Amino acid sequence: MSTLIRGAQVLTLDPRRPVIPNGAVLVDDDRIVAVDTLESLRKSPGIEHELGSDDTWVLPGFVNAHYHRDRVFSMGSVDAPLELWLLRASGLDSPAPELQDEFDYLHTLVSAIQLVRSGVTTTMDMAWPIDHRPVIKAYLDLGIDLIYAPALRSQYGYVYESDEKFLATLPPDLQQRIAGQGLGLTGIYNPAVPYFETWSKLNAEFGKRIQLVIAPDGPEWCSEAELRQAAKRAAADGACLHLHNTESPLERQWGLQTRTQTPTGYLGEIGFLGSNVSCGHGVWYSEQDVELLVARGVVTVHNPTSNLRLGNGIAPVSAYIDAGMTVALGSDGQGLTERANFLDELRLAAYLQRIPSAVFPARDPWTRGLSAHTVFEMATVNGAKAFRRDGIGRLQPGYRADMILMNAKRMATPYLWPGHDPYAAVLQKAEPNHIDMVISRGKVLLDGGRIVTVDEERLTKRLQSLYEDIWKKQDGKRRALVKELEPHLFKFFKPWQEQPTCYSTPARW
Ligand SMILES: [Zn+2]
């Protein structure tokens, strides 16, 4: 049974034929079997359905290559630089234990629905839930393609120092009151011993339907032995590795202060870096880091909104790409991108590389910055490369049927210059409400602006009622405790911040 999907423009991301006017995509089950002009494909035998119209533009679905669904709860409530944000986010209250599974399920669904609404058909999720099953179930029910990365984390819950040493700097009374409260990151430790056992179980249970990734949270949040073990396990199981790397200036400083080298240099030295590795953020790489990552075939996932929101700055990704690095795109924590719109990430990624200091020191300033086509590659095929996923991110025969059907008439209102480049037009103008349909693995997830696989309205209402219940019961004690801890966090980082290396501009700007 075949379906023909047609469009006034088909944006294929296929380098040999990037745009097909009056084109069509022929789909059989979950695979693309042909991409050509409508005229030629209409003659194909066995077409049962036809989707699209003269007002449709067809695009590959987006791959969100660095994402956490678990911060919807903190949307609008926490806003600070990374290290303080992590502490403050832990001051938020949680649901009652008996509601935790339902909460995780709903949370994941409502969060992932926003991704689908902005054209994401594959998402990774680096996650720290108590139980992974309700989270995975939510993605499976929605039908989005999932790259799941349970996080490995065992240390440095408050600052980039052992918890014992940090706690010893606190007044004894405060030490006692925060003990066992799960503040900072201490509440979500998942060290190697239970981690790899859980990972293997999840892989055995879900490995045929989702991709499982081994994900040390970041070089500072795991021991060296755990990082080595993760790399070894990934090699043995043929799995990909993903981690946060050099997101903030203070993370870079952690490497310089405690490892006498950058975090990337340290990861290289302990044998962690290889072509199965992708790093979230990578804002503060040194020149040598960039060379090392390129040499080892490591992919960096750019998170432009989060990087600005958390005070980490602008990653010079056009320079990374010039150096030969593969750069993908991600939206990071849902609580950091309140608009939850992946199209915003594409636009911001493009615009941030046009700042004068990025453009004018270059040998050929007029070609600097990212072209619309390059940004689309970041949002599609490069995301696939980050997790070694052949066969997604393009509209090409043999590729999977992951597609966005854009309503070009709505997008072109009130005007669209007739000589436009279609990639640039979508980059500059598209909004989620211009998307008519989203198809993942040949299955329609969104049709006419409505999610068709789950009851969005009912599930959202139920999640809202759970939130209201949490807010009603919260007494502000956790937040107050966090407030008391904040000056001690500032005191720890102050000498690091005073180092001339701390806020010096990242490489290649
Ligand atoms: Zn992240």
Residues whose N, C-alpha, C, O or C-beta is under 5 A from the ligand:
A	BS01	ZN	G280 D332 G333
